[in-house]
Amino acid sequence: MMDAFKDMYDVVVDRRANPQEGSYTCYLFDKGIDKILKKCGEECTEMVIAAKNNDKEELANEINDLLYHMIVMMAERGVTVEDIEKIMIERSKKIGNLKQFHVSDHNT
């Protein structure tokens, strides 16, 4: 999955550096962070509803939509795939220790 995620990230970063007429990604960058965050929120809600409806195909599609919009947000804010991967690797080392792994997740 990380290869596909990285490939999509690279396409998004390229669209930011080399805008193309009619590109939805370029449209999001043109509209700015508020629009990008709004789309992240919408896709997150749609993902939750798809999970509630127990529709695996719809859920997979909504997860993909959310990941795409998150990638746009990452590119807008300068967060790289390597930044995310580094944290995932660090956290994976703590998986056996749920207390450490979820230190900041007390309310869920």
MOLINBEL-V979945 format. One record per pair of residues at least 24 apart in sequence whose ideal C-beta (glycine too) atoms are under 10 Angstrom apart, sorted by the first residue. I is the first residue (numbers start at 0). J is the second residue. Records with the same first field share a line. If there is no record, write none. Layout:
I->J, J
//
This chain:
0->66
1->80, 83, 84, 87
2->80
3->63, 66
4->66, 67, 69, 70, 73, 80, 83, 84
5->70, 79, 80, 81, 83, 84
6->80
7->63, 66, 67, 70, 71, 80
8->66, 67, 69, 70, 71, 73, 74, 78, 79, 80, 81, 83
9->70, 74, 80
10->67, 70, 74
11->67, 68, 70, 71, 72, 73, 74, 75
12->70, 71, 73, 74, 79, 80
13->74
14->71, 74
15->71, 74, 75
16->74
23->67, 71
24->67, 68, 70, 71, 74
27->67, 68, 71, 72, 74, 75
28->71, 74, 75
31->75
32->71, 72, 75, 76
34->71, 75
35->68, 69, 71, 72, 73, 74, 75, 76
36->68, 71, 72, 75
37->68
38->64, 65, 67, 68, 69, 71, 72
39->64, 65, 67, 68, 69, 71, 72
40->65, 68
41->65, 68
42->66, 67, 68, 69
43->68, 69
//
